[in-house]
Amino acid sequence: MKLVAQNRRARFDYEILETFEAGMVLTGPEAKSCRKGHISLAGAFVSFLGGKPILKGAGISKYAFTGPDVLHDEHRDRALLLKKSELGKIQRAAEEKGMTLIPLEVRSGKYIKLLVGVARGRKKMDKRQAIKERETGRRLREGREI
């Protein structure tokens, strides 16, 4: 599967504990636009509405070759498709205090899939520590001294 879009900020702002792959319910033009890479996950999150997972805040641009009569809401809520066993796990994890569901990346192949992460928010001190570890690893790989 081809990586179409990635939420780069998510791995920095959140500690990802577990990931799940979910299908997305899209219209035809939205699916074509996703395959072209015209999707943004910045500021997006997953919540539950009536026991069903919903992707909120993701922007999918209008497909360039649709006619003028097609209505397109770029930031509409989109339903997610999960297996029943995964749905129970993810719902219990989301209900825990301090936990949230963050879309990490969108992949496309025969189907368009969304990688959803169960995450806990990082504090500013944790972010600084992550930067320090990343820089130390980079220096060691380059062969420079610390």
C-alpha positions in Angstrom: 0.0 0.0 0.0 1.2 3.5 -0.9 1.5 6.1 1.9 -0.7 9.0 0.8 -0.7 11.3 3.9 0.9 11.4 7.3 0.2 13.3 10.5 3.8 14.1 11.4 3.0 16.2 14.4 1.1 13.4 16.1 4.2 11.3 16.9 5.8 14.4 18.5 2.8 15.6 20.5 1.6 12.2 21.6 3.0 8.9 22.8 1.4 6.3 20.6 0.5 3.2 22.6 -1.3 1.0 20.0 -2.3 1.3 16.4 -5.3 0.0 14.4 -6.0 0.0 10.7 -9.5 1.2 9.7 -11.3 1.7 6.5 -12.9 5.0 5.6 -16.4 5.6 4.2 -15.8 8.0 1.3 -17.7 9.3 -1.8 -16.2 8.6 -5.2 -14.6 12.0 -5.7 -13.2 11.9 -2.2 -11.6 8.6 -2.8 -10.0 9.9 -6.0 -8.8 13.0 -4.3 -7.3 10.8 -1.4 -5.4 8.6 -3.9 -3.9 11.8 -5.4 -2.7 12.8 -1.9 -5.0 15.7 -1.4 -5.8 14.9 2.2 -4.8 16.7 5.4 -4.7 15.1 8.9 -3.5 18.1 10.7 -5.8 18.7 13.7 -7.9 15.6 13.0 -9.1 13.2 15.7 -11.4 10.2 16.1 -14.4 10.2 18.3 -17.4 7.9 18.9 -21.0 8.9 17.9 -23.6 6.3 18.8 -21.0 3.6 19.3 -19.4 4.2 15.9 -16.0 5.7 15.2 -16.0 9.0 13.3 -13.1 10.8 11.8 -13.4 14.6 12.5 -11.4 17.5 11.2 -9.6 15.8 8.3 -9.7 17.8 5.1 -10.1 16.2 1.7 -9.8 18.7 -1.2 -12.3 18.7 -4.0 -11.4 16.4 -6.8 -10.4 18.6 -9.8 -12.4 16.8 -12.4 -15.8 16.7 -10.7 -18.6 18.8 -12.2 -19.9 22.0 -10.8 -23.1 20.4 -9.6 -21.3 18.2 -7.0 -21.5 19.6 -3.5 -18.3 19.0 -1.5 -17.8 19.6 2.2 -14.0 19.4 2.7 -14.1 18.9 6.5 -17.2 16.7 6.9 -17.2 13.9 9.4 -16.4 10.5 7.9 -17.3 7.1 9.3 -14.6 4.5 10.0 -14.8 0.8 9.5 -13.3 -1.5 12.1 -13.6 -5.2 13.1 -15.9 -5.8 16.0 -13.1 -7.0 18.3 -11.0 -3.9 17.4 -13.9 -1.6 17.9 -14.4 -2.8 21.5 -10.6 -2.4 22.3 -10.4 1.1 20.7 -13.6 2.3 22.4 -12.4 1.1 25.9 -9.0 2.8 25.3 -10.7 6.1 24.3 -12.8 6.2 27.4 -9.7 6.0 29.7 -8.6 9.3 31.2 -5.9 11.0 29.3 -6.2 8.8 26.2 -7.2 10.0 22.7 -7.5 8.6 19.2 -5.3 10.2 16.6 -5.2 9.5 12.9 -1.5 8.8 12.0 -1.4 8.1 8.3 -3.6 7.3 5.2 -2.6 4.5 2.8 -4.1 3.7 -0.5 -4.1 0.5 -2.5 -7.3 -1.3 -3.5 -8.9 0.4 -0.5 -8.1 3.6 1.4 -7.0 2.8 4.9 -6.4 5.0 7.9 -3.9 4.1 10.6 -5.4 5.2 14.0 -3.3 5.4 17.1 -4.4 5.2 20.7 -2.3 8.0 22.3 -1.5 9.8 25.5 -0.5 13.4 25.3 3.1 14.4 26.0 4.0 17.2 28.3 6.5 19.8 27.3 9.3 18.1 29.3 8.7 14.8 27.5 8.9 16.6 24.1 12.3 18.1 25.1 13.5 14.6 26.1 12.4 13.2 22.8 14.3 15.9 20.9 17.4 15.2 23.0 17.3 11.5 22.3 16.7 12.0 18.6 19.7 14.4 18.4 21.9 12.1 20.3 21.0 9.2 18.0 21.7 11.3 15.0 25.1 12.3 16.2 26.0 8.7 17.0 24.9 7.5 13.5 27.0 10.3 11.9 30.0 9.2 14.0 30.4 12.5 15.8 31.1 12.8 19.5 28.4 13.9 21.8 
